[in-house]
Amino acid sequence: MVFQQAQETPSPRQDGFGTRVIERIPELGRVERLMLSPSLAMPGSEQAMRARAAHLTSVGASSLGRVLRIERKGGAISVLNDVPDGVTLSDFLAALEFNTLTLSDDEVLEIAASVVGAAGMMHQALGTVAHGALSPGHVVLTREGSTVFTGAVFGDAIQALKWNREHLWREFGLAMPGSASTPRFDRRGDVAQLGALVLAIGQRRCLARDEFPGAVRDLVAATAIGSNTHTTSRLRTWLQDTMQLHGRVVFESCADAARKFTRVLPKGCGDEAGTLALRTAILQLCGEPSINSADADWSASVTTEFSHPSFA
């Protein structure tokens, strides 16, 4: 791993979901406020997000970030989220793309394995409920080396828009499988979105607006991590299956996809040295120079208990 320069997180930032700013609120501490875009700031969308947030609170999945509050002021809706201590996958991929950060092939696989494993645990905890908005901006690589997903309240609200998958990709960066009707934001949709996340990791950059769905097959065929032909072949097959490029459903959930992904990984992936290298990269992107001896003894778990969130 080579790190050249710490990357500061810009604030505010804007995407299809809205405008994000970091604030400090006395009773909540440091939070991210997402001021929703007009397409999501509808009364029906607000009700769907509040219902989803309440359900997620009751589940308390460890791989999901906390939604602290949903507020309406006039015609504007804001979602207040806890800020996981780490960097978003979108920032991590930008650092790779622009050579701020250089990782070995094994370290790239470490990132993919962390994201896939966390998605599998999330689906196990959520049961039949899907996340619905797995994009690089909603994946946080924590300084402890684990993965946390944010943005899990939007699935029902986005599905209600009834947009086709090309529009969903252009507006929100969400990869959905092909379908005869409008895309369904179910667990199979999450599987396709997970595949797109791993494809971006394999490409060491975020996918462009004009690359989905038309260029996906070529991107999968060009994805190679290292010189191990067996690993590359298994990875490409896994990507084809998760993104349903053959028109068939192979994985019913991210838990199924995560179990199969363990067969993609070469021997030794996930060892202590690789995990330490990944954590070092994350810490440096957070502006910290290195992992000290106290940090090295920390558990790779992240606390995400829900403490008195308000959805009223």
Secondary structure, DSSP 8 states (H G I E B T S, - for coil): -EE-------SSEEETTEEEEEEEETTTEEEEEEEE-TTT-SHHHHHHHHHHHHHHHHH--TTB--EEEEEEETTEEEEEEE--SEEEHHHHHHHHHTTSEE--HHHHHHHHHHHHHHHHHHHHHHTT-------GGGEEEETTS-EEE--TT-HHHHHTT---HHHHHHHH-------SSS---SHHHHHHHHHHHHHHHHHTS---TTSTTTTHHHHHHH---SS-HHHHHHHHHHHHHHTTTTSS---SSHHHHHHHHTTTS-TTTT-HHHHHHHHHHHHHHTT-----HHHHTS-S-------S-B--
